[in-house]
Amino acid sequence: MKINDYSGAMCYFNWFKKNFPNDSAYGKFIFEWAITCFKKKKVKEAETRMLETFVSITFLIDVFLGNELIDFRKKNLSNWEKSNAIEQLKYSKDEKNYMTLQFG
């Protein structure tokens, strides 16, 4: 999904939450939701989504931040392997404008 407007993205995430309330979603999807919440200044919801991201894929936030990966000796709930996540996460904290990023 290409996000050109965070309002449009929030509409999509709200639609998803309304129509699939019991769906745990993929960690990367939740992470993108958190970023969008931060950009929309919905800090409490963003914090909640970041915690959900961490529970789903513990290393994703560290990859985004460029931090050294910590082994929590926990099985991730995602089918993403660390090497796959690093290769496929095409954005980072250093991006100046998330509006031009291709999410999904």
N, C-alpha and C positions, 0 to 999 in steps of 0.2 A: 504494500500500500504506500503510495507516495503522499506524504503529508505536506500540503501547501498551506494549510490553515488548521491551527490547533483546535479551533472551534469545531470544525468538521470532524476531526479525529476524535474529539471528546464525544460528539454525537454518536459516532460509531461505537466507541467503548461503552457508552451508556446503553445503546441499543443491545450490545452483546450482553451486558450485565442483566438487563431486563428480560431478554429472550432466552438466556442460558444461565439462570441463577445458580445452578448446581455444577456448572462446568468449571473445573479448576484451571483450564487454559494452559497453554505452554508458557514456560518460564520466560522465553524471549518476548512473547506477546505481552505478558504482564510487565516486563521491564520497559517495553516501549510505551505501555500505558502509564507507567510511573513517570517517565520522562515527559510525556505530554501533560500529565497532572502538574508537574513542577513548572513547566512553561506556562500553564494556565493559572499558576499561583494557588493551586489546590494542594497545599503542602501536606495536610493531614492525610488526604487520600493517596498522595504520592508516597508518603512514608509507609502506609499500609501496603501499597503495591510493591515497594522495594523489599519489605519483609517477606512478602509472598514470593518474590523473585528469588531471594536468598534461600528460602526453604526449598524451592523447586530446583534451582541451579546455583549452588553455593558459589561457584567461581565466576559467574557472569559479571557481577558488579566489579570484581577485581580486574577482569579483562578490560572492561570499559574504562576503568580508572588508570589502567596501565600499571597496576600493582603486581608485585610478586604473588603468584598463586599459592595459597595455603591449602595444604591437604588436611581436611577435616575428618578424614577416614569415615566418610559417610557416603552412602550410595545416593547419587542424585536421582530425583524423581523424573528426570528428563532422559531421553535417549541420546542427548547430545554428549559426545565425548569432548574432553577439554580441547584437544587439537582441532576438532571440527568447529567448536564454538569460537576459538581464536581466529580461525580462517574466515568464518562467515559473519562475524560481528564487524560490520563495515564502518562503524562510527565509534567515536571515543569522546572522552571529556574534553579533548582538544578541539573538537569541531566548534566553529564559531557560530554556525547557523544551522540548527537542526531542521529548519523548515525545508531545506533542500535534500534531506536524507531520504533514502529509499528504505522504508521499514518493511519487515515481513519476510 
